[in-house]
Amino acid sequence: MTDPRRIETWVFDLDNTLYRVNPRMHAEIDGKIGRFLMDYLRVDAAEARRVQKEYFRQYGLTLRGLMVRHGLDPAEFLAKTGLPDISDVEIDEALAHAIGRLPGRKIIYTNSHAEHAERVLDHIGMTDHFEVVHDIIAANYLPKPAIAAYRDMCTRFDFDPGTAAMVDDIVHNLAPAAALGMTTVWVRTDAAWAREAVLGDHVHHVVDNLAGWIEGVIAAAAGG
């Protein structure tokens, strides 16, 4: 168990960490990106799909791949893909309660953008629990897992990574955090990338029930 007396700053991913992107929402997001690629690159659906997955794997974000390979203005991508419908996102009241009680600073670090994050946090009842949302725009469109983006976040919010923890559902997003000295927490899901994940020394805690794990941290802190 992480020593709670050592953690002063908690950095949480958003999507599939604080809530589950359900199949309907995933299909909506996937479809919007696919249609954008078809129009922007003038390709068919199969080629758009191939490019989407290749860029996601290589650059951490399809948007980043389009910027690097094609000089895309990110504002165009964000405007045309829009925000997903979150009305059917399930609310985890136990997790919201646990995070609200967790001592220390709490920051959202997401490869999405702030408007989406703020809408989700409001929907799931966690807005008041987080100091700030550090999104892809604030990161100058350099997504996880680029270590330079993690260093910039630590500098921007003035915290020592040695006294911080990072919580994410994607294993390779935790590697740069561990390299900087952060405690890492992998939230295991049933997503394809979770089933294919290869664990290493950069993963310090593997969690299936994040609310329960956080309650354990709080109990340890109370016990001194």
C-alpha positions in Angstrom: 0.0 0.0 0.0 1.2 3.5 -0.8 2.3 5.4 2.3 -0.3 8.2 2.3 2.0 10.4 4.3 4.4 10.5 1.3 1.8 11.6 -1.3 1.0 15.3 -1.5 -0.3 15.5 -5.1 -2.6 13.0 -6.8 -2.7 13.1 -10.6 -5.8 11.3 -12.1 -6.5 10.4 -15.7 -10.1 10.9 -16.7 -11.6 8.6 -19.3 -11.8 4.9 -18.2 -10.2 5.9 -14.9 -12.8 8.0 -13.1 -15.7 6.7 -15.2 -16.2 4.0 -17.9 -16.5 5.0 -21.5 -19.4 2.8 -22.4 -19.7 1.0 -25.7 -22.3 3.5 -27.1 -20.0 6.5 -26.2 -16.9 4.7 -27.5 -18.6 4.0 -30.9 -19.7 7.7 -31.1 -16.2 9.0 -30.5 -14.7 6.4 -32.9 -17.2 7.2 -35.6 -16.6 11.0 -35.4 -12.8 10.5 -35.7 -13.2 8.0 -38.5 -15.5 10.4 -40.5 -13.1 13.3 -39.9 -10.2 11.2 -41.3 -12.2 10.1 -44.3 -12.9 13.8 -45.2 -9.6 15.2 -44.3 -7.4 12.6 -45.9 -9.9 11.7 -48.7 -9.8 8.0 -47.9 -12.3 5.2 -47.5 -13.5 3.9 -44.1 -11.0 1.0 -44.0 -8.0 3.3 -44.6 -9.3 5.8 -42.1 -9.5 3.1 -39.5 -5.9 1.9 -40.2 -4.6 5.4 -40.0 -6.5 6.1 -36.8 -5.1 3.1 -35.0 -1.6 3.6 -36.3 -1.4 7.2 -35.2 -2.9 6.4 -31.8 -0.3 3.7 -31.2 2.7 5.7 -32.5 1.8 9.2 -31.2 -0.4 8.5 -28.2 -3.3 10.4 -29.9 -4.7 10.3 -33.4 -4.8 14.1 -33.4 -1.1 14.3 -32.7 -0.3 12.0 -35.6 -2.4 14.2 -37.9 -0.5 17.3 -36.7 2.9 15.7 -37.1 2.3 13.9 -40.4 -0.1 16.3 -42.1 0.2 19.7 -40.4 -3.4 19.6 -39.2 -4.6 22.6 -37.2 -5.9 21.0 -34.0 -8.7 23.6 -33.7 -10.2 22.1 -36.9 -10.1 18.6 -35.5 -11.7 19.6 -32.2 -14.4 21.7 -33.9 -15.4 19.0 -36.3 -15.3 16.0 -34.0 -17.2 17.9 -31.2 -18.1 16.6 -27.7 -19.6 13.2 -27.1 -23.0 12.6 -25.5 -22.3 11.8 -21.8 -25.9 11.5 -20.7 -25.8 7.8 -20.1 -22.4 7.7 -18.3 -22.7 5.8 -15.1 -22.0 7.7 -11.9 -19.9 5.9 -9.3 -20.9 7.6 -6.0 -18.5 5.5 -3.9 -15.6 6.7 -6.0 -16.7 10.3 -5.9 -17.0 10.0 -2.1 -13.6 8.4 -1.8 -11.8 11.0 -3.9 -13.5 13.8 -2.0 -12.0 12.4 1.2 -8.6 11.7 -0.2 -6.0 14.1 1.4 -3.7 16.1 -0.9 -3.9 18.1 -4.1 -5.8 16.5 -6.9 -5.3 17.2 -10.6 -6.9 15.8 -13.7 -4.3 15.0 -16.5 -6.1 14.0 -19.7 -5.3 13.6 -23.4 -8.8 15.0 -24.0 -9.7 18.6 -23.7 -10.9 20.6 -20.8 -14.4 21.2 -22.0 -15.1 17.5 -22.2 -13.4 16.9 -18.8 -15.4 19.6 -17.1 -18.7 18.3 -18.4 -17.8 14.7 -17.3 -16.7 15.8 -13.8 -19.9 17.8 -13.4 -22.0 14.8 -14.5 -20.2 12.3 -12.2 -20.2 14.7 -9.2 -16.5 15.3 -8.9 -16.0 18.9 -10.0 -15.2 20.2 -6.5 -12.7 17.5 -5.8 -10.1 18.7 -8.4 -7.9 21.8 -8.3 -7.4 21.9 -12.1 -7.8 20.1 -15.4 -4.5 19.8 -17.3 -5.7 18.9 -20.8 -4.2 18.3 -24.3 -4.4 22.0 -25.1 -2.5 23.0 -22.0 0.0 20.3 -22.9 0.6 22.1 -26.2 -0.9 19.0 -27.9 1.9 16.7 -26.7 0.0 13.7 -25.3 0.9 11.1 -22.9 3.1 9.2 -22.8 5.7 11.8 -23.9 7.8 12.4 -20.8 8.4 16.1 -21.7 4.6 16.6 -21.2 4.9 15.1 -17.7 7.8 17.3 -16.7 5.9 20.4 -18.0 2.9 19.4 -15.9 5.0 19.1 -12.7 6.6 22.5 -13.4 3.3 24.1 -14.2 1.7 23.0 -11.0 4.9 23.2 -8.9 5.0 19.8 -7.4 7.7 17.3 -6.7 7.1 14.0 -8.6 8.7 12.2 -5.7 5.8 13.1 -3.5 3.1 12.5 -6.2 1.0 9.6 -7.5 -0.4 9.1 -10.9 -3.5 7.0 -11.6 -4.3 5.8 -15.2 -6.0 3.0 -17.0 -3.3 2.7 -19.7 -0.1 0.9 -18.5 2.4 2.7 -20.8 1.1 6.1 -19.6 2.5 5.3 -16.2 6.1 4.6 -17.4 7.1 8.3 -17.7 5.5 9.1 -14.3 7.5 6.3 -12.7 10.7 7.5 -14.4 10.2 10.9 -12.8 9.8 9.3 -9.4 6.0 9.2 -9.1 4.1 6.4 -7.4 1.9 4.8 -10.1 -1.5 3.2 -9.9 -2.9 1.2 -12.8 -6.7 0.9 -12.9 -7.4 -2.3 -14.7 -10.4 -2.4 -17.0 -11.9 -4.8 -19.6 -10.7 -2.6 -22.5 -8.6 -4.2 -25.3 -5.4 -2.4 -24.3 -5.8 -3.6 -20.7 -6.0 -7.2 -21.8 -2.9 -6.7 -23.9 -1.0 -4.8 -21.2 2.5 -5.8 -20.3 3.3 -4.9 -16.6 6.7 -3.8 -15.6 8.5 -2.2 -12.7 6.9 1.1 -13.6 3.5 -0.2 -12.3 3.5 0.0 -8.5 -0.1 -0.8 -7.8 -2.7 -2.7 -9.8 -6.3 -1.8 -8.9 -9.6 -3.3 -9.9 -11.7 -1.3 -7.5 -10.4 2.3 -7.4 -12.9 3.5 -4.7 -11.9 0.6 -2.4 -8.2 1.2 -2.9 -8.5 4.9 -2.1 -10.5 4.1 1.0 -7.6 1.9 2.0 -5.2 4.8 1.5 -7.5 7.1 3.6 -7.7 4.5 6.4 -3.9 4.1 6.4 -3.5 7.9 6.7 -5.9 8.0 9.6 -4.0 5.3 11.3 -0.8 7.3 11.1 
